[in-house]
Amino acid sequence: MNRTIIGNVAIQVNPRRVLTRYGYGRKAIIPQSELDSIDELMPQMMASVEPQIAIAHLEVLKIEPTSLQLETGLKIDSKILPEIFTEAKMASIYAATIG
């Protein structure tokens, strides 16, 4: 996988929300009321990403443990591994070419 870092950002997400991109939440059958979109939180960064580039990984540097099992990132095969955020996070956002 060809992976390039495209930015480090501090993001504020409501407690116990799933951070995702595009339509991944629908594929995982996560209620819309529990989703926060990367595109809405970081519109300028996401607008600079080419259509053939997908967010491949969120490298979470700080996370508040919850009773839920936490997994990081979005897989290139479009299967979601949701990240439950409980406070402001610092994340390295990676892009990866598909194919």
Backbone as JSON Lines, residues from 0, in Angstrom:
{"i":0,"aa":"M","n":[0.85,-1.18,0.0],"ca":[0.0,0.0,0.0],"c":[0.89,1.24,0.0]}
{"i":1,"aa":"N","n":[0.6,2.15,-0.89],"ca":[1.32,3.4,-0.98],"c":[0.65,4.4,-0.05]}
{"i":2,"aa":"R","n":[1.34,4.77,1.05],"ca":[0.7,5.6,2.06],"c":[1.52,6.87,2.29]}
{"i":3,"aa":"T","n":[0.83,7.99,2.35],"ca":[1.48,9.27,2.55],"c":[0.71,10.05,3.6]}
{"i":4,"aa":"I","n":[1.42,10.63,4.55],"ca":[0.73,11.44,5.55],"c":[0.3,12.75,4.9]}
{"i":5,"aa":"I","n":[-0.92,13.19,5.18],"ca":[-1.42,14.43,4.59],"c":[-1.73,15.49,5.64]}
{"i":6,"aa":"G","n":[-1.53,15.18,6.91],"ca":[-1.71,16.22,7.91],"c":[-1.85,15.7,9.31]}
{"i":7,"aa":"N","n":[-1.5,16.55,10.28],"ca":[-1.75,16.28,11.69],"c":[-2.78,17.29,12.15]}
{"i":8,"aa":"V","n":[-3.82,16.82,12.79],"ca":[-4.91,17.71,13.17],"c":[-5.4,17.39,14.57]}
{"i":9,"aa":"A","n":[-5.86,18.42,15.26],"ca":[-6.57,18.23,16.51],"c":[-8.05,18.3,16.17]}
{"i":10,"aa":"I","n":[-8.8,17.29,16.55],"ca":[-10.21,17.25,16.18],"c":[-11.08,17.1,17.43]}
{"i":11,"aa":"Q","n":[-12.18,17.81,17.44],"ca":[-13.13,17.73,18.54],"c":[-14.35,16.97,18.06]}
{"i":12,"aa":"V","n":[-14.65,15.87,18.71],"ca":[-15.79,15.04,18.35],"c":[-16.63,14.84,19.59]}
{"i":13,"aa":"N","n":[-17.94,14.83,19.42],"ca":[-18.83,14.61,20.55],"c":[-18.54,13.27,21.22]}
{"i":14,"aa":"P","n":[-18.77,13.17,22.53],"ca":[-18.49,11.92,23.24],"c":[-19.23,10.73,22.62]}
{"i":15,"aa":"R","n":[-18.5,9.62,22.56],"ca":[-19.06,8.34,22.14],"c":[-19.66,8.38,20.74]}
{"i":16,"aa":"R","n":[-19.03,9.15,19.86],"ca":[-19.47,9.2,18.48],"c":[-18.49,8.42,17.62]}
{"i":17,"aa":"V","n":[-18.95,7.96,16.48],"ca":[-18.1,7.23,15.55],"c":[-17.61,8.21,14.49]}
{"i":18,"aa":"L","n":[-16.3,8.26,14.32],"ca":[-15.71,9.11,13.3],"c":[-15.51,8.3,12.03]}
{"i":19,"aa":"T","n":[-16.06,8.78,10.92],"ca":[-15.99,8.01,9.69],"c":[-15.91,8.95,8.5]}
{"i":20,"aa":"R","n":[-15.89,8.4,7.31],"ca":[-15.8,9.19,6.09],"c":[-16.79,8.67,5.06]}
{"i":21,"aa":"Y","n":[-17.42,9.59,4.31],"ca":[-18.36,9.24,3.24],"c":[-19.46,8.32,3.76]}
{"i":22,"aa":"G","n":[-19.75,7.22,3.07],"ca":[-20.87,6.36,3.42],"c":[-20.5,5.14,4.22]}
{"i":23,"aa":"Y","n":[-19.35,5.16,4.9],"ca":[-18.91,3.97,5.62],"c":[-19.88,3.57,6.73]}
{"i":24,"aa":"G","n":[-20.5,4.54,7.38],"ca":[-21.41,4.23,8.47],"c":[-22.6,3.41,8.02]}
{"i":25,"aa":"R","n":[-23.11,3.71,6.83],"ca":[-24.25,2.95,6.31],"c":[-23.85,1.5,6.07]}
{"i":26,"aa":"K","n":[-22.63,1.29,5.59],"ca":[-22.17,-0.07,5.34],"c":[-22.06,-0.87,6.63]}
{"i":27,"aa":"A","n":[-21.74,-0.18,7.71],"ca":[-21.58,-0.86,9.0],"c":[-22.87,-0.82,9.83]}
{"i":28,"aa":"I","n":[-23.91,-0.26,9.26],"ca":[-25.22,-0.13,9.91],"c":[-25.08,0.59,11.25]}
{"i":29,"aa":"I","n":[-24.39,1.73,11.21],"ca":[-24.26,2.59,12.38],"c":[-25.29,3.71,12.23]}
{"i":30,"aa":"P","n":[-26.12,3.96,13.25],"ca":[-27.13,5.02,13.14],"c":[-26.49,6.37,12.82]}
{"i":31,"aa":"Q","n":[-27.12,7.13,11.94],"ca":[-26.6,8.44,11.55],"c":[-26.41,9.35,12.75]}
{"i":32,"aa":"S","n":[-27.25,9.2,13.77],"ca":[-27.16,10.04,14.96],"c":[-25.88,9.79,15.76]}
{"i":33,"aa":"E","n":[-25.18,8.7,15.46],"ca":[-23.95,8.37,16.19],"c":[-22.69,8.65,15.37]}
{"i":34,"aa":"L","n":[-22.87,9.25,14.19],"ca":[-21.73,9.47,13.3],"c":[-21.26,10.91,13.31]}
{"i":35,"aa":"D","n":[-19.96,11.09,13.18],"ca":[-19.35,12.37,12.85],"c":[-18.52,12.14,11.6]}
{"i":36,"aa":"S","n":[-18.59,13.05,10.67],"ca":[-17.91,12.88,9.38],"c":[-16.58,13.61,9.37]}
{"i":37,"aa":"I","n":[-15.52,12.91,8.95],"ca":[-14.23,13.56,8.78],"c":[-14.36,14.73,7.81]}
{"i":38,"aa":"D","n":[-15.15,14.55,6.76],"ca":[-15.3,15.59,5.75],"c":[-15.91,16.86,6.33]}
{"i":39,"aa":"E","n":[-16.83,16.73,7.29],"ca":[-17.44,17.89,7.91],"c":[-16.51,18.53,8.93]}
{"i":40,"aa":"L","n":[-15.73,17.72,9.64],"ca":[-14.82,18.24,10.66],"c":[-13.59,18.91,10.05]}
{"i":41,"aa":"M","n":[-13.15,18.4,8.91],"ca":[-11.94,18.91,8.28],"c":[-12.18,19.15,6.79]}
{"i":42,"aa":"P","n":[-13.11,20.05,6.43],"ca":[-13.5,20.19,5.02],"c":[-12.36,20.63,4.11]}
{"i":43,"aa":"Q","n":[-11.49,21.54,4.58],"ca":[-10.42,22.01,3.71],"c":[-9.42,20.9,3.41]}
{"i":44,"aa":"M","n":[-9.07,20.11,4.44],"ca":[-8.13,19.02,4.21],"c":[-8.74,17.97,3.3]}
{"i":45,"aa":"M","n":[-10.0,17.63,3.52],"ca":[-10.64,16.59,2.72],"c":[-10.84,17.05,1.28]}
{"i":46,"aa":"A","n":[-11.08,18.34,1.08],"ca":[-11.26,18.86,-0.28],"c":[-9.97,18.77,-1.09]}
{"i":47,"aa":"S","n":[-8.83,18.73,-0.4],"ca":[-7.55,18.66,-1.1],"c":[-7.16,17.24,-1.47]}
{"i":48,"aa":"V","n":[-7.94,16.26,-1.01],"ca":[-7.62,14.86,-1.28],"c":[-8.28,14.43,-2.59]}
{"i":49,"aa":"E","n":[-7.49,13.87,-3.49],"ca":[-8.01,13.45,-4.79],"c":[-9.09,12.38,-4.64]}
{"i":50,"aa":"P","n":[-10.04,12.3,-5.57],"ca":[-11.12,11.3,-5.48],"c":[-10.62,9.86,-5.41]}
{"i":51,"aa":"Q","n":[-9.48,9.57,-6.05],"ca":[-8.99,8.19,-6.04],"c":[-8.18,7.88,-4.78]}
{"i":52,"aa":"I","n":[-8.07,8.86,-3.89],"ca":[-7.36,8.68,-2.64],"c":[-8.39,8.49,-1.53]}
{"i":53,"aa":"A","n":[-8.16,7.55,-0.66],"ca":[-9.07,7.31,0.47],"c":[-8.31,7.45,1.77]}
{"i":54,"aa":"I","n":[-9.0,7.88,2.8],"ca":[-8.39,7.88,4.12],"c":[-8.2,6.44,4.54]}
{"i":55,"aa":"A","n":[-7.0,6.07,4.83],"ca":[-6.69,4.67,5.12],"c":[-6.52,4.41,6.6]}
{"i":56,"aa":"H","n":[-6.14,5.44,7.35],"ca":[-5.79,5.17,8.74],"c":[-5.86,6.45,9.55]}
{"i":57,"aa":"L","n":[-6.38,6.36,10.74],"ca":[-6.3,7.44,11.71],"c":[-5.39,6.95,12.83]}
{"i":58,"aa":"E","n":[-4.23,7.54,12.94],"ca":[-3.3,7.12,13.99],"c":[-3.58,7.95,15.23]}
{"i":59,"aa":"V","n":[-4.32,7.39,16.16],"ca":[-4.75,8.13,17.34],"c":[-3.62,8.14,18.36]}
{"i":60,"aa":"L","n":[-3.23,9.34,18.77],"ca":[-2.12,9.47,19.7],"c":[-2.59,9.51,21.15]}
{"i":61,"aa":"K","n":[-3.85,9.87,21.36],"ca":[-4.38,9.9,22.72],"c":[-5.83,9.45,22.66]}
{"i":62,"aa":"I","n":[-6.2,8.54,23.52],"ca":[-7.58,8.05,23.51],"c":[-8.03,7.77,24.94]}
{"i":63,"aa":"E","n":[-9.25,8.12,25.23],"ca":[-9.83,7.86,26.55],"c":[-10.53,6.51,26.49]}
{"i":64,"aa":"P","n":[-10.08,5.54,27.28],"ca":[-10.7,4.21,27.22],"c":[-12.18,4.26,27.6]}
{"i":65,"aa":"T","n":[-12.95,3.43,26.93],"ca":[-14.36,3.26,27.28],"c":[-14.63,1.78,27.44]}
{"i":66,"aa":"S","n":[-15.85,1.44,27.72],"ca":[-16.2,0.03,27.87],"c":[-16.28,-0.67,26.52]}
{"i":67,"aa":"L","n":[-16.24,0.12,25.43],"ca":[-16.31,-0.46,24.1],"c":[-14.92,-0.84,23.61]}
{"i":68,"aa":"Q","n":[-14.86,-1.85,22.78],"ca":[-13.6,-2.2,22.14],"c":[-13.3,-1.14,21.08]}
{"i":69,"aa":"L","n":[-12.1,-0.6,21.12],"ca":[-11.74,0.47,20.2],"c":[-10.81,-0.05,19.13]}
{"i":70,"aa":"E","n":[-11.14,0.24,17.89],"ca":[-10.28,-0.11,16.78],"c":[-10.06,1.14,15.94]}
{"i":71,"aa":"T","n":[-8.91,1.21,15.31],"ca":[-8.5,2.44,14.65],"c":[-8.52,2.31,13.14]}
{"i":72,"aa":"G","n":[-9.1,3.31,12.49],"ca":[-8.9,3.46,11.06],"c":[-9.99,2.92,10.17]}
{"i":73,"aa":"L","n":[-9.86,3.22,8.92],"ca":[-10.74,2.69,7.88],"c":[-9.9,1.83,6.96]}
{"i":74,"aa":"K","n":[-10.35,0.63,6.68],"ca":[-9.6,-0.24,5.78],"c":[-9.87,0.15,4.33]}
{"i":75,"aa":"I","n":[-8.87,-0.06,3.49],"ca":[-9.0,0.25,2.07],"c":[-10.09,-0.6,1.42]}
{"i":76,"aa":"D","n":[-10.34,-1.8,1.95],"ca":[-11.37,-2.67,1.36],"c":[-12.78,-2.21,1.71]}
{"i":77,"aa":"S","n":[-12.9,-1.02,2.27],"ca":[-14.18,-0.37,2.58],"c":[-14.92,-0.96,3.78]}
{"i":78,"aa":"K","n":[-14.3,-1.9,4.49],"ca":[-14.91,-2.37,5.73],"c":[-14.51,-1.39,6.83]}
{"i":79,"aa":"I","n":[-15.48,-0.94,7.59],"ca":[-15.21,0.08,8.58],"c":[-14.7,-0.55,9.87]}
{"i":80,"aa":"L","n":[-13.71,0.09,10.45],"ca":[-13.28,-0.19,11.81],"c":[-13.47,1.12,12.56]}
{"i":81,"aa":"P","n":[-14.6,1.32,13.2],"ca":[-14.91,2.64,13.76],"c":[-14.03,3.0,14.94]}
{"i":82,"aa":"E","n":[-13.78,4.26,15.09],"ca":[-13.04,4.8,16.22],"c":[-14.03,5.6,17.06]}
{"i":83,"aa":"I","n":[-14.19,5.22,18.31],"ca":[-15.08,5.95,19.2],"c":[-14.26,7.0,19.93]}
{"i":84,"aa":"F","n":[-14.57,8.27,19.69],"ca":[-13.82,9.34,20.31],"c":[-14.57,9.85,21.54]}
{"i":85,"aa":"T","n":[-13.85,10.13,22.61],"ca":[-14.49,10.61,23.82],"c":[-13.98,11.99,24.23]}
{"i":86,"aa":"E","n":[-13.0,12.51,23.53],"ca":[-12.5,13.85,23.81],"c":[-11.76,14.34,22.57]}
{"i":87,"aa":"A","n":[-11.24,15.56,22.64],"ca":[-10.47,16.06,21.51],"c":[-9.27,15.16,21.29]}
{"i":88,"aa":"K","n":[-8.98,14.86,20.05],"ca":[-7.91,13.93,19.71],"c":[-6.9,14.6,18.78]}
{"i":89,"aa":"M","n":[-5.69,14.12,18.83],"ca":[-4.7,14.47,17.83],"c":[-4.5,13.24,16.97]}
{"i":90,"aa":"A","n":[-4.62,13.39,15.69],"ca":[-4.51,12.23,14.8],"c":[-3.65,12.57,13.6]}
{"i":91,"aa":"S","n":[-2.91,11.59,13.15],"ca":[-2.2,11.72,11.87],"c":[-3.11,11.12,10.81]}
{"i":92,"aa":"I","n":[-3.45,11.9,9.81],"ca":[-4.35,11.46,8.76],"c":[-3.52,11.0,7.57]}
{"i":93,"aa":"Y","n":[-3.7,9.76,7.19],"ca":[-2.96,9.2,6.08],"c":[-3.87,9.05,4.87]}
{"i":94,"aa":"A","n":[-3.3,9.16,3.7],"ca":[-4.01,8.85,2.46],"c":[-3.32,7.68,1.8]}
{"i":95,"aa":"A","n":[-4.08,6.86,1.11],"ca":[-3.5,5.72,0.41],"c":[-4.18,5.56,-0.93]}
{"i":96,"aa":"T","n":[-3.41,5.27,-1.94],"ca":[-4.01,5.05,-3.25],"c":[-4.76,3.73,-3.25]}
{"i":97,"aa":"I","n":[-5.87,3.69,-3.96],"ca":[-6.69,2.48,-4.04],"c":[-6.33,1.75,-5.32]}
{"i":98,"aa":"G","n":[-6.13,0.44,-5.18],"ca":[-5.85,-0.35,-6.37],"c":[-4.47,-0.94,-6.36]}
